[in-house]
Amino acid sequence: MSNTYVLLGVLYLVQGFPYGLQSGLLPVLLRTKGLSLSHIGLTRILYLPWLLKVLWSPLIDRHWSRRTWLLLSNGGLSICCLLCSLLPPGADFSLLAWLLFLMHVMSSLQDVVVDAVAVAALTQEQVGLGNSLQVVAYKLGSVIAGGGALTVLELVGWRTVFLLLTLGYVLATLCALSTGAIQSPNPEHPKDQKKPLNRTKLRDLVGKVFQVPGTSWAAVYVLIYKLGEQGSLSMVPLLLLDHGVSPAELGLWNGIVSLGLSIAGSALGGALLSQGRSLLMVLRALLSLRLLCLVCQTLLLSAMGASAPDSTPIMGDSSTLNGLVLLTLVVQHFMAGVITTLTFSLMMHCTRQAQHHVQASHYSLLSSAEVLGKVLFGAVSGIAVDSLGVSLSFCVFICLSCLPLLHLHRVPLFLD
């Protein structure tokens, strides 16, 4: 089992690289070049391959081995990073965008395989620790490729950053080759896996997925639980950049410190579950605290005069207000880490109600719903701020953060 934990940790770590590049490095670089919040928000469409996980999973369930899929995806990711290292710093953004898009495709393929391994290998008692490991490793990877890369970019250069990421993928591939934790997809149903997936069988598979108790409720929850949070976390760093916070400072506080605390929050979430705490009670408490933090952040942004970057703050010294807003950002990341771990555990508990041969597809459906909510709202959050102004748009984020609390009142009995 220890080998399984090591493998899962390494693979979830490198899965965080594309997210870190997309969320930590790219927006700041684009904002320093003068792009609007609306255009920067629209770069979130590069996450769309993660929505295809629902399509990948039936193929992965039935064709080749999990080891083969991992080698293909990691090999593709290594090549993409190597090509990124060859791009000059001032290269056309479209080239980098296409490479990032391909990285998201390969990473989403890899994620389906690793999720299937986790669901099959972890026992009921190990789910909390396994999901904590998943979130911690993924966020550590995003810290390395996002805030870490942004902090050292001026010191080591663009090429060295991507060569180091390439090395990370190569090491992950060697780890996958050296362990026996990954077996063929579904040894209990070898004949079913080799049958071609025609339209009728695909329809039957979808039907079986939605017949699993609690699936519709869980899909709605993971779709909405991060909407307000994503709007805030994606816009606040760019607003701080407009108010004099340097890219290196953002890389440190929003990248390394914030996501480091997010990792600590994820570890805390796993610890709380391993102690037998009620998942839903802890989740309700944290969602309420997150809402309170967002309200405080909105008040601080209004006081800072964030809707007009060149204006004088309504109250207090600008550096003090910047520091307070950064503090709310750090707290948000910590709570997001705990909430994400609890949510993934909720998803896995729901998936365990499914038949073994559709578990990968079921978990991928829930994961895709989560990505859909984050991608769509993350893409329009910049448009909302540009159109409505900071104060009004953040009031919308507050309202959206109330939705998951209301939805938890309708939780299925077997999850309560």
C-alpha positions as CSV (number, residue, x, y, z in Angstrom):
1,M,0.0,0.0,0.0
2,S,2.9,2.4,0.7
3,N,4.0,2.0,-3.0
4,T,0.5,2.9,-4.0
5,Y,0.6,6.1,-1.9
6,V,4.0,7.0,-3.4
7,L,2.8,6.5,-6.9
8,L,-0.4,8.4,-6.4
9,G,1.5,11.3,-4.8
10,V,4.0,11.6,-7.6
11,L,1.4,11.4,-10.3
12,Y,-1.0,13.9,-8.7
13,L,2.1,16.2,-8.2
14,V,2.9,16.4,-11.9
15,Q,-0.8,16.8,-12.7
16,G,-0.7,20.1,-10.9
17,F,1.9,21.5,-13.3
18,P,-0.5,22.6,-16.1
19,Y,-2.9,24.2,-13.6
20,G,0.0,26.1,-11.9
21,L,1.2,27.4,-15.3
22,Q,-2.4,28.4,-16.2
23,S,-3.5,30.0,-13.0
24,G,-0.3,31.3,-11.4
25,L,2.1,32.2,-14.1
26,L,0.1,33.1,-17.2
27,P,-2.4,35.6,-15.8
28,V,0.3,37.8,-14.2
29,L,2.5,37.7,-17.3
30,L,-0.5,38.7,-19.5
31,R,-1.6,41.5,-17.1
32,T,1.9,43.0,-17.1
33,K,1.6,43.2,-20.9
34,G,-1.6,45.2,-20.6
35,L,-4.4,42.6,-21.3
36,S,-7.8,43.3,-19.8
37,L,-9.4,41.3,-17.1
38,S,-12.0,40.0,-19.6
39,H,-9.3,38.7,-22.0
40,I,-7.3,37.1,-19.2
41,G,-10.4,35.4,-17.8
42,L,-11.2,34.0,-21.2
43,T,-7.9,32.1,-21.2
44,R,-9.7,29.7,-18.8
45,I,-11.2,28.0,-21.8
46,L,-7.8,26.2,-22.1
47,Y,-9.1,24.0,-19.2
48,L,-11.9,22.6,-21.4
49,P,-10.1,19.3,-22.1
50,W,-10.8,18.4,-18.5
51,L,-14.5,18.3,-19.4
52,L,-13.6,15.4,-21.8
53,K,-12.8,13.1,-18.9
54,V,-16.3,11.7,-19.2
55,L,-15.4,10.6,-22.8
56,W,-11.9,9.4,-21.9
57,S,-13.0,7.1,-19.1
58,P,-14.9,4.5,-21.1
59,L,-12.0,4.2,-23.5
60,I,-9.5,3.8,-20.7
61,D,-11.8,1.3,-18.9
62,R,-11.8,-0.9,-22.0
63,H,-8.6,-0.5,-24.0
64,W,-5.0,-1.1,-23.1
65,S,-3.6,-1.1,-19.5
66,R,-3.5,1.8,-17.0
67,R,0.3,1.6,-17.2
68,T,0.2,2.2,-21.0
69,W,-2.1,5.2,-20.7
70,L,0.1,6.7,-18.0
71,L,3.2,6.3,-20.2
72,L,1.4,7.9,-23.2
73,S,0.1,10.8,-21.2
74,N,3.4,11.5,-19.3
75,G,5.4,11.2,-22.5
76,G,3.1,13.8,-24.2
77,L,3.4,16.1,-21.2
78,S,7.2,15.8,-21.3
79,I,7.3,16.7,-25.0
80,C,5.0,19.7,-24.5
81,C,7.2,21.1,-21.7
82,L,10.3,20.6,-23.8
83,L,8.7,22.5,-26.6
84,C,7.7,25.3,-24.2
85,S,11.3,25.6,-23.2
86,L,12.3,26.3,-26.8
87,L,9.9,29.2,-27.1
88,P,11.5,32.7,-26.8
89,P,10.1,34.8,-23.9
90,G,8.5,37.2,-26.3
91,A,7.0,34.6,-28.6
92,D,3.5,34.8,-29.9
93,F,1.0,33.8,-27.1
94,S,-0.9,31.5,-29.5
95,L,2.0,29.0,-29.6
96,L,2.1,28.8,-25.8
97,A,-1.7,28.6,-25.6
98,W,-1.7,25.6,-28.0
99,L,1.0,23.8,-26.0
100,L,-0.9,24.5,-22.7
101,F,-4.1,23.1,-24.3
102,L,-2.3,19.9,-25.3
103,M,-0.9,19.6,-21.8
104,H,-4.4,19.9,-20.3
105,V,-5.5,17.1,-22.7
106,M,-2.7,14.8,-21.6
107,S,-3.1,15.7,-18.0
108,S,-6.9,15.0,-18.1
109,L,-6.2,11.5,-19.6
110,Q,-3.7,10.8,-16.8
111,D,-6.1,12.0,-14.2
112,V,-8.8,9.4,-15.2
113,V,-6.3,6.6,-14.9
114,V,-5.0,7.8,-11.5
115,D,-8.5,8.3,-10.1
116,A,-9.4,4.8,-11.2
117,V,-6.3,3.4,-9.4
118,A,-7.2,5.4,-6.3
119,V,-10.9,4.2,-6.2
120,A,-9.9,0.6,-6.7
121,A,-6.9,0.5,-4.3
122,L,-8.0,2.6,-1.4
123,T,-10.2,1.0,1.3
124,Q,-13.0,2.9,3.1
125,E,-10.7,3.8,6.0
126,Q,-8.0,5.0,3.5
127,V,-10.2,7.3,1.5
128,G,-9.6,10.4,3.8
129,L,-5.8,10.0,3.7
130,G,-5.9,9.2,-0.1
131,N,-7.9,12.2,-1.0
132,S,-5.8,14.4,1.3
133,L,-2.7,13.1,-0.6
134,Q,-4.4,13.8,-3.9
135,V,-5.2,17.4,-3.1
136,V,-1.9,18.1,-1.3
137,A,0.2,16.6,-4.1
138,Y,-1.8,18.3,-6.9
139,K,-1.5,21.7,-5.2
140,L,2.1,21.2,-4.5
141,G,2.6,20.7,-8.2
142,S,0.6,23.8,-9.0
143,V,2.8,25.8,-6.5
144,I,6.0,24.6,-8.2
145,A,4.8,25.5,-11.7
146,G,2.8,28.6,-10.7
147,G,4.0,30.7,-7.8
148,G,7.4,29.0,-7.7
149,A,8.1,29.5,-11.4
150,L,6.9,33.1,-11.2
151,T,9.1,33.9,-8.3
152,V,12.3,32.5,-9.8
153,L,11.5,33.3,-13.5
154,E,13.8,36.4,-13.5
155,L,16.6,34.5,-11.8
156,V,16.8,31.3,-13.9
157,G,15.0,32.2,-17.1
158,W,12.1,30.8,-19.1
159,R,14.0,27.9,-20.6
160,T,15.3,26.5,-17.3
161,V,11.9,26.6,-15.7
162,F,10.4,24.4,-18.4
163,L,13.4,22.1,-18.5
164,L,12.9,21.4,-14.8
165,L,9.2,20.7,-15.4
166,T,10.2,18.3,-18.1
167,L,12.5,16.5,-15.7
168,G,9.6,16.2,-13.3
169,Y,7.5,14.4,-15.8
170,V,10.4,12.1,-16.7
171,L,10.9,11.1,-13.1
172,A,7.1,10.5,-12.7
173,T,7.2,8.2,-15.7
174,L,10.1,6.2,-14.2
175,C,8.2,5.9,-10.9
176,A,5.2,4.5,-12.8
177,L,7.4,2.0,-14.5
178,S,9.1,0.8,-11.3
179,T,5.9,0.0,-9.3
180,G,3.5,-2.9,-9.6
181,A,0.6,-0.8,-8.1
182,I,-1.0,-0.2,-11.5
183,Q,-2.6,-3.2,-13.1
184,S,-4.9,-3.7,-16.1
185,P,-8.0,-1.6,-15.9
186,N,-10.7,-4.0,-14.5
187,P,-9.4,-7.5,-13.8
188,E,-12.8,-8.6,-12.6
189,H,-14.4,-7.9,-16.0
190,P,-11.7,-8.6,-18.7
191,K,-14.1,-9.6,-21.4
192,D,-16.3,-6.6,-21.1
193,Q,-13.3,-4.3,-21.4
194,K,-12.3,-5.6,-24.8
195,K,-15.6,-5.1,-26.4
196,P,-15.9,-2.0,-28.6
197,L,-17.9,0.8,-27.1
198,N,-20.7,1.4,-29.6
199,R,-23.5,3.9,-29.2
200,T,-25.8,1.5,-27.4
201,K,-23.2,0.5,-24.9
202,L,-22.3,4.1,-24.3
203,R,-25.9,4.9,-23.6
204,D,-26.2,2.0,-21.2
205,L,-23.0,3.1,-19.5
206,V,-24.4,6.6,-19.0
207,G,-27.6,5.2,-17.7
208,K,-25.7,3.0,-15.2
209,V,-23.7,6.1,-14.0
210,F,-26.8,8.2,-13.4
211,Q,-28.6,5.2,-11.6
212,V,-26.0,5.4,-8.8
213,P,-27.7,6.8,-5.7
214,G,-26.9,10.5,-5.1
215,T,-25.2,11.1,-8.5
216,S,-27.5,14.0,-9.5
217,W,-27.2,15.7,-6.1
218,A,-23.4,15.3,-6.1
219,A,-23.0,16.6,-9.7
220,V,-25.0,19.8,-8.8
221,Y,-23.0,20.3,-5.6
222,V,-19.5,20.0,-7.3
223,L,-20.8,22.2,-10.1
224,I,-21.6,25.1,-7.8
225,Y,-19.5,24.8,-4.7
226,K,-16.5,26.8,-6.0
227,L,-18.3,29.4,-8.2
228,G,-17.9,32.4,-5.9
229,E,-14.5,31.3,-4.7
230,Q,-13.2,31.0,-8.2
231,G,-14.3,34.5,-9.1
232,S,-12.5,35.9,-6.1
233,L,-9.3,33.9,-6.3
234,S,-8.9,34.6,-10.0
235,M,-9.5,38.4,-9.8
236,V,-8.0,39.5,-6.5
237,P,-4.3,38.9,-7.6
238,L,-4.8,40.9,-10.8
239,L,-6.5,43.7,-8.9
240,L,-3.6,43.8,-6.4
241,L,-1.2,43.9,-9.4
242,D,-3.0,47.0,-10.6
243,H,-2.5,48.6,-7.2
244,G,1.3,48.3,-7.0
245,V,1.9,44.7,-5.8
246,S,4.8,43.3,-7.9
247,P,4.7,40.0,-9.9
248,A,7.4,38.6,-7.6
249,E,5.4,39.5,-4.5
250,L,2.3,37.9,-6.0
251,G,4.3,34.8,-6.8
252,L,5.4,34.6,-3.2
253,W,2.1,35.4,-1.4
254,N,-0.5,34.2,-3.9
255,G,1.6,31.3,-5.2
256,I,3.9,29.9,-2.6
257,V,2.5,31.0,0.7
258,S,-1.2,30.8,-0.2
259,L,-1.0,27.5,-1.9
260,G,1.3,26.2,0.8
261,L,-1.5,27.0,3.3
262,S,-3.9,25.4,0.9
263,I,-1.9,22.2,1.1
264,A,-1.9,22.5,4.9
265,G,-5.7,22.9,4.7
266,S,-6.0,19.8,2.5
267,A,-3.9,17.8,5.0
268,L,-6.2,19.1,7.8
269,G,-9.2,17.9,5.9
270,G,-7.8,14.4,5.6
271,A,-6.9,14.4,9.3
272,L,-10.4,15.5,10.3
273,L,-11.9,12.7,8.3
274,S,-9.5,10.1,9.8
275,Q,-10.6,11.1,13.3
276,G,-14.2,10.2,12.5
277,R,-15.6,13.7,12.2
278,S,-18.8,14.2,10.4
279,L,-17.9,15.1,6.8
280,L,-21.1,17.2,6.3
281,M,-20.9,19.0,9.6
282,V,-17.3,20.1,8.9
283,L,-18.2,21.0,5.4
284,R,-21.1,23.3,6.4
285,A,-18.9,25.1,9.0
286,L,-16.2,25.7,6.5
287,L,-18.5,26.9,3.8
288,S,-19.9,29.4,6.2
289,L,-16.5,30.7,7.2
290,R,-15.5,31.0,3.6
291,L,-18.6,33.1,3.0
292,L,-17.6,35.4,5.9
293,C,-14.1,35.8,4.6
294,L,-15.4,36.8,1.1
295,V,-17.6,39.4,2.7
296,C,-14.6,40.9,4.5
297,Q,-12.6,40.8,1.3
298,T,-15.3,42.6,-0.6
299,L,-15.4,45.4,2.1
300,L,-11.6,45.8,1.9
301,L,-11.6,46.0,-1.9
302,S,-14.3,48.6,-1.8
303,A,-12.3,50.6,0.8
304,M,-9.3,50.3,-1.4
305,G,-11.1,51.8,-4.3
306,A,-10.4,48.8,-6.4
307,S,-12.9,49.6,-9.0
308,A,-10.7,52.6,-10.0
309,P,-7.1,51.5,-9.8
310,D,-5.7,55.1,-10.0
311,S,-8.0,56.5,-7.4
312,T,-7.2,57.2,-3.7
313,P,-8.3,54.5,-1.2
314,I,-11.4,55.4,0.7
315,M,-9.8,54.6,4.0
316,G,-6.3,53.7,5.2
317,D,-2.9,53.5,3.7
318,S,-2.8,51.7,0.3
319,S,0.0,49.3,1.4
320,T,-1.9,48.4,4.6
321,L,-5.1,47.7,2.6
322,N,-3.1,45.7,0.1
323,G,-1.7,43.6,2.9
324,L,-5.1,43.0,4.4
325,V,-6.5,41.9,1.1
326,L,-3.5,39.6,0.7
327,L,-4.4,38.2,4.2
328,T,-7.9,37.4,3.1
329,L,-6.5,35.7,0.0
330,V,-4.3,33.5,2.1
331,V,-7.1,32.6,4.4
332,Q,-9.3,31.8,1.4
333,H,-6.7,29.4,0.0
334,F,-6.4,27.6,3.4
335,M,-10.1,27.1,3.6
336,A,-10.3,26.1,0.0
337,G,-7.8,23.3,0.7
338,V,-9.9,21.8,3.5
339,I,-13.2,22.2,1.5
340,T,-11.7,20.6,-1.6
341,T,-10.4,17.5,0.3
342,L,-13.8,17.1,2.0
343,T,-15.6,17.5,-1.4
344,F,-13.4,14.9,-3.1
345,S,-14.1,12.5,-0.2
346,L,-17.8,13.1,-0.7
347,M,-17.4,12.3,-4.4
348,M,-15.5,9.1,-3.7
349,H,-18.1,7.9,-1.2
350,C,-20.8,8.5,-3.9
351,T,-18.7,6.7,-6.5
352,R,-18.3,3.6,-4.2
353,Q,-22.1,3.1,-4.7
354,A,-21.4,2.3,-8.4
355,Q,-20.6,-1.0,-9.9
356,H,-16.9,-1.6,-10.2
357,H,-16.7,-1.5,-14.0
358,V,-18.4,2.0,-14.1
359,Q,-16.6,3.6,-11.2
360,A,-14.0,5.4,-13.4
361,S,-16.7,6.8,-15.5
362,H,-18.8,7.8,-12.5
363,Y,-15.9,9.6,-10.8
364,S,-15.0,11.3,-14.1
365,L,-18.5,12.6,-14.4
366,L,-18.3,14.3,-11.0
367,S,-14.8,15.6,-11.7
368,S,-15.9,17.0,-15.0
369,A,-18.9,18.8,-13.3
370,E,-16.5,20.4,-10.9
371,V,-14.2,21.6,-13.7
372,L,-17.2,22.9,-15.7
373,G,-18.2,25.1,-12.8
374,K,-14.7,26.5,-12.3
375,V,-13.9,26.9,-16.1
376,L,-17.2,28.6,-17.1
377,F,-17.3,31.1,-14.2
378,G,-13.6,31.6,-14.2
379,A,-13.8,32.6,-17.8
380,V,-16.6,35.2,-17.3
381,S,-15.4,36.6,-13.9
382,G,-13.1,39.1,-15.7
383,I,-16.0,40.2,-17.9
384,A,-18.1,40.6,-14.7
385,V,-15.5,42.8,-13.0
386,D,-14.9,44.9,-16.2
387,S,-18.7,45.3,-16.7
388,L,-20.1,45.6,-13.2
389,G,-17.2,47.0,-11.3
390,V,-15.4,45.3,-8.4
391,S,-17.9,45.9,-5.6
392,L,-21.0,44.8,-7.5
393,S,-19.3,41.8,-9.1
394,F,-17.9,40.6,-5.7
395,C,-21.5,40.9,-4.3
396,V,-22.4,38.4,-7.0
397,F,-19.6,36.2,-5.9
398,I,-21.0,36.3,-2.3
399,C,-24.5,35.3,-3.5
400,L,-23.0,32.4,-5.5
401,S,-21.1,31.2,-2.3
402,C,-24.4,30.8,-0.6
403,L,-25.7,28.2,-3.1
404,P,-23.6,25.2,-1.8
405,L,-24.8,25.9,1.7
406,L,-28.4,25.8,0.6
407,H,-27.8,22.7,-1.5
408,L,-26.4,20.8,1.5
409,H,-29.8,20.8,3.1
410,R,-31.0,18.4,0.4
411,V,-28.1,15.9,0.8
412,P,-29.1,12.2,0.3
413,L,-29.4,10.2,3.5
414,F,-26.7,7.7,2.7
415,L,-24.2,10.5,2.4
416,D,-25.3,12.3,5.6
